[in-house]
Amino acid sequence: MDMMDLMSMLSNRENVEKISGQVGADTDKVKKVVDLGIPTIIQAMGRNAQSDDGAQALLNALQQHQEDDVEGMLQNPSAIDRKDGEKILSHILSSKDEQVKMNIAKEAGLGKDEVGGILSQLAPLLMGVMGQQQKQQGVGTSGIASLVTDALGKSAKGGMMDLAAQFLDKDKDGSVVDDIGDMLGGMFGKKK
């Protein structure tokens, strides 16, 4: 399975309904969270992977998810480890975790907790697919940035990429470059 397969499966209304059933939210709003959430998470991965430590930490995390049964998790979202999903999000998004959830919630017309519940299902799916890709392609730390860039290109539709970037721009100055230092904590870099 690759990113195109995942995005195709996540555009299937039946699969979105299964995810929405886990959080009790409207299917159309959940679809919007999916469309915004996946590119946002991938962009945050890319920002974190810009440092050597961050790239190594991401590689280690992907290796832990290489054997994940992504298709099985999509068929039965109750099998998704949402606690693991929350951990993944807190590491990837770091200090921007709450802000990203609030921004996506505002855009999708849902509550922050509902968005958190949806993203905690998406993160393990995403890590599973990218872990499988990393394994198949034999990607090491030097190729992690390319793997993430490729995944981002396949995940974002239309203006979603711009919105995803805005969700990660902490001080709303139009640039995420000055925010990267904040995102290098946790699993994807050294704690400051």
C-alpha positions in Angstrom: 0.0 0.0 0.0 1.2 3.5 -0.7 0.0 7.0 -0.1 -2.2 7.1 -3.2 -3.9 3.9 -2.0 -4.5 5.3 1.5 -5.9 8.6 0.1 -8.2 6.6 -2.3 -9.4 4.4 0.6 -10.0 7.6 2.7 -12.0 9.1 0.0 -14.4 6.1 0.1 -17.5 7.3 2.0 -17.9 3.9 3.7 -14.4 4.1 5.2 -15.0 7.8 6.3 -18.3 6.7 7.9 -16.4 4.1 9.9 -14.0 6.7 11.2 -16.8 9.2 11.9 -18.6 6.5 13.8 -15.7 6.2 16.3 -16.1 9.9 17.2 -19.8 10.4 16.5 -19.3 13.2 14.0 -20.9 14.1 10.7 -19.3 12.2 7.8 -18.9 15.3 5.6 -17.1 17.1 8.3 -14.9 14.1 9.1 -14.0 14.0 5.4 -12.8 17.6 5.7 -10.7 16.7 8.7 -9.2 13.9 6.7 -8.4 16.2 3.7 -6.8 18.8 6.0 -5.3 16.5 8.6 -3.2 14.2 6.5 -1.3 16.9 4.7 -0.8 18.8 7.9 0.7 15.8 9.7 2.9 15.1 6.7 4.1 18.7 6.5 5.0 18.6 10.2 7.0 15.4 9.6 8.8 17.1 6.8 9.7 20.1 9.0 11.0 17.8 11.7 13.0 15.7 9.3 15.0 18.7 8.2 17.5 18.1 11.0 19.7 14.9 11.1 18.3 14.0 14.6 14.8 14.6 13.3 15.3 12.4 10.2 16.8 9.6 12.4 13.9 9.8 14.8 11.3 9.7 12.0 13.1 6.7 10.4 13.0 4.9 13.8 9.3 5.6 14.2 8.5 4.5 10.6 10.4 1.2 11.2 8.2 0.5 14.2 5.1 0.7 12.0 6.4 -1.2 8.9 4.3 -4.3 9.6 1.1 -2.4 10.5 -2.1 -3.8 8.8 -3.3 -0.5 7.5 -6.1 -2.0 5.3 -7.3 -4.0 8.3 -7.3 -0.9 10.5 -9.4 1.0 7.9 -11.9 -1.9 7.7 -12.2 -1.9 11.4 -11.2 1.5 12.9 -11.9 0.3 16.4 -8.7 -1.8 16.0 -6.7 1.5 15.6 -4.6 2.2 18.7 -5.8 5.8 19.3 -3.5 6.2 22.3 -0.6 5.5 20.0 -2.2 7.9 17.5 -2.2 10.6 20.2 1.4 10.0 21.0 2.4 10.2 17.3 0.5 13.5 17.0 2.1 15.0 20.1 5.6 14.0 18.9 5.0 15.2 15.3 3.1 18.4 16.1 5.0 19.1 19.4 4.0 22.5 20.8 1.6 23.0 17.8 -0.6 20.0 18.7 -3.5 22.0 20.3 -3.2 24.9 17.8 -3.4 22.5 14.8 -6.5 20.7 16.2 -8.2 24.1 16.9 -7.5 25.3 13.4 -8.7 22.2 11.7 -11.8 22.1 14.0 -12.6 25.7 13.0 -12.2 24.9 9.3 -14.3 21.7 9.5 -17.0 22.9 11.8 -16.2 20.4 14.6 -15.1 20.5 18.1 -11.4 20.3 19.0 -11.9 17.0 20.8 -13.7 15.5 17.8 -10.8 16.5 15.6 -8.3 15.0 18.0 -10.3 11.8 17.9 -10.2 11.7 14.1 -6.5 12.7 13.9 -5.6 10.0 16.4 -7.1 7.5 14.0 -5.3 9.0 10.9 -1.8 9.1 12.5 -1.4 5.4 12.9 -2.7 4.8 9.3 -0.3 7.3 8.0 2.7 5.9 9.9 1.8 2.4 8.7 1.7 3.4 5.1 4.9 5.4 5.3 6.6 2.6 7.3 5.7 0.2 4.5 7.0 2.6 1.9 10.2 3.1 3.8 10.8 -0.7 4.1 10.0 -1.4 0.4 12.2 1.4 -0.9 15.0 0.7 1.7 15.0 4.4 2.7 17.6 5.5 5.2 18.0 8.8 7.0 19.3 10.6 3.9 16.1 9.6 2.0 13.5 10.4 4.6 12.9 14.0 3.4 12.2 12.7 -0.1 9.9 10.0 1.2 7.9 12.7 3.1 7.9 15.1 0.2 6.5 12.4 -2.1 3.8 11.5 0.5 2.9 15.1 0.8 2.5 15.5 -3.0 0.1 12.6 -3.1 -1.9 13.6 -0.1 -2.9 17.2 -0.6 -5.7 18.4 -2.9 -6.1 21.9 -4.3 -5.6 24.5 -1.6 -5.3 22.0 1.2 -1.5 22.3 1.1 -1.6 26.1 1.8 -4.1 25.5 4.6 -1.9 22.8 6.1 1.0 25.2 6.1 -1.1 27.8 7.8 -2.0 25.4 10.6 1.7 25.0 11.4 2.5 28.7 11.3 2.5 29.3 15.0 2.9 33.1 15.0 0.8 33.7 11.9 3.6 35.6 10.1 3.2 33.5 7.0 6.4 31.6 7.5 6.8 28.3 9.2 10.6 28.5 9.1 10.9 30.5 12.3 8.6 27.9 14.0 10.7 24.8 13.1 12.8 25.1 16.3 9.6 24.6 18.4 8.9 21.4 16.5 12.1 19.6 17.1 11.2 18.3 20.6 10.1 14.9 21.5 10.6 12.0 19.1 11.8 14.0 16.1 14.7 15.8 17.7 16.5 16.9 20.8 14.5 18.5 23.7 15.6 22.0 24.3 
